């Protein structure tokens, strides 16, 4: 398997990932440590996706309540307009 060359910019980005977790630069990490960091990143990503999905469900529920409220208001206005025009329900 071939690997892409590590540019200085890419190495800085990798260091930014490994340093807060292991207090090591990327090039100093063992394969096991890199696997550990990857597992942690995958877990964090899964947790973030779960939080996002839960937030989307809450937003959809709130939007449904808003839509329902707007429908009630429209219905009330239509009834009021019919009443004002002398049309009884």
Secondary structure, DSSP 8 states (H G I E B T S, - for coil): -------HHHHHHHHHHHHHHHSS-GGG--HHHHHHHHHHHHHHHHHHHHHHHHHHHHHHHHHHHHHHHHHHHHHHHHHHHHHHTT---
